[in-house]
């Protein structure tokens, strides 16, 4: 089984994330894409949104695609959500699976600052979703570029809109928009 691993804070998950994952799934022939909200992101400030709320939004957003799976593997662990720890755990659970780490071009540019980044690339192929306006990958980049529909949607903008009482519809799925409103997130 060939499984894409798509991690992030997903605060909140939005249509840009879903489009990128679907492009990666199709172009790389992935059987599944697992969305993994980070428990404690090591490279950015701790999210003010509880991990279980972010996981619930991921589950709601991915429910309509049989190839997408919401995973709470990183929320089960204490401490920072290092990708190397996640990949080791996944290989322990599913030694026959082939894993592909899906990252955005901005994240790929920072990967050499990750804990044990060489080991990450040994445990999983790396697929880079090329964002609109981003420079192309260097020919020697140890990654596969993924081109597809690039939606210029920002989780930061979505949180700001929600905090101002503005609509987030058509930026997130309807189920996620309803969850944000019902839980009063980002207010």
Secondary structure, DSSP 4 states (H G I P E B T S, - for coil): -EEEEEEE--TT--HHHHHHHHHHHHHHT-SEEEEEE-SS-TTSPPPSS-HHHHHHHHHHHHTT-TTEEEE-HHHHSSS---HHHHHHHHHHH-TT-EEEEEEEHHHHTTGGGSTTHHHHHHHSEEEEEPPTTPPPPPTT-SSEEE--------HHHHHHHHHTT---BTTB-HHHHHHHHHHTTT-
